[in-house]
Structures are given as C-alpha cells and as structure tokens.
Amino acid sequence: MKVVREAGDPRWMPFLRAHELAFNAELHLHATGQRRVECLPPDGPAHGAGWFLTWADAEAGEWNLAHPFGPPEAYHAFLPLFPANSEFHLLIPRADLATFRELHPVQTAEELIWHVDPVAPDDLPDPPGLPPIPEGYEFRSVTEDPTLSVLSGEPGIVPRSYLMKDETIVALIRVTHVTRGTVEIYIETVAGQRDRGLATVLLGRTMQGFRLSGRRLVYVTSAGNLASRRVAQKVGLVTYQILGRCPFRR
C-alpha cells in the first residue's frame, strides 16, 4: 500500500483529527491529496462554524460534497461563499435540517447513515473465530492497492476482499478511506447472489483485521438500502451519524 505523510492546512488538520469519526472522509482525502478539500471560511474551525467542501470529478458522475460544522444558524451564513454555478450536495445533520430549511429551502434527496464498530481498538475482546466461508465459495484478498493512499504503514488493512464462485467475483469489500483511527469500506454483492449472507461473512472477517490494526470500521449506507443496513446490524455496527443529502447551487 502507498504510504504518505499526513499533510494539509494547519488550520484545519487539528479540527479534522479531533472530529475524526464525523469527518473521516474529508480527513483522508485532504491529508492524502486524493481530492481537493477546502474550508469555507478558511478560518472556520477557529470560529466554530463553516463547511468542508470536497471537489469531485463531475465528468465521471461524482458529486461535489459540502459537510457543515457548528450550529446551523452559523454555517448557513457562509452559503454565499460557495463557488457560483457549481452544484454541491450539502450533507446536513438530521437534527439541523428543520432549522436549516427555515433559513434556506432545500430538498433532501436521501438520508445517509454512518455506522461504526462500537468496540474501541484499545478494548478488544478475545477475537472470535472467523465466519466460515459458505460451501462452493472461495475467499480471496488483495494486500496491495496502489490507488489507495493511507496515513500510516501499520499492518492489518486489507484493501480489497472478495468471495469468488467459479472464478468470478460475487461479493467484495473495498477500503475507501483510512485515517489513524478509522477504516471506511464499501460493500457490493452482485445481483443473483444477494440475500445469502455473503456480505455479512466478508464484513465479519475483515472487521477483525481492522480492529487488530487499531482502527474502527466505518460503513455508510443509504437509509433506503435496508439490505445494507441489515448487514451492518448483523455484525454489530451502530449508527453514529445521519446526514441529509441536499443538492444546492449558488
């Protein structure tokens, strides 16, 4: 895995590190340089309110994201600082939405739920046996991924894990963001192989490795994706953040 030194704007990094669970993606992308991340206003953390903007490849169908911090009355005041004529998807905490809508009418396209492993790395229980691989399937993993930059060289993070059937990938887990204390993952099971517990098996196996690396698993799902939410529940993940995704253009 590619190892990089933690860098970034010194005004932002202490704030992002102090709020690592809430801003794990922004911390990873800003520190590794994989995406352009900026803070509006630039000294927002010093004043207790603002937005972290993450620029994406719009031509590839990705969304520019804007994640606020502080009270909604305060971060709402910085909307005029957003780049003109560029669409951003505001990630508004559910608890703030009613107040925010009174100040600026927005529509919620969906709710996103952040799940986390409740077991702290320094309070690990005796590891249980790994979930057995279903008959007829094979477990494989990739230990090197040049497309993934991480913040430290500690072992224990497997960038990609698969379940194979007849030499074809039927389920996968891919690491998307890594910080000093978290690992965020993406899960996918191909059509025709769902509802067989494959994602649960994969997640149960990889989560133990993440714990041993000293990091907590983070998994983001849409509120409408009940199957993914069930997978999170089955392996013991708990909800810690719910954000409404609201398209916005200044």
Beta strands, then each sheet from edge to edge (+ up, - down):
strand 1: 2-3
strand 2: 37-40
strand 3: 50-54
strand 4: 65-69
strand 5: 87-93
strand 6: 110-116
strand 7: 138-142
strand 8: 149-150
strand 9: 160-165
strand 10: 168-178
strand 11: 182-189
strand 12: 216-222
strand 13: 238-249
sheet 1: 1+ 8+
sheet 2: 2+ 3- 4+ 5+ 13- 6+ 12- 11- 10+ 9- 7+
end
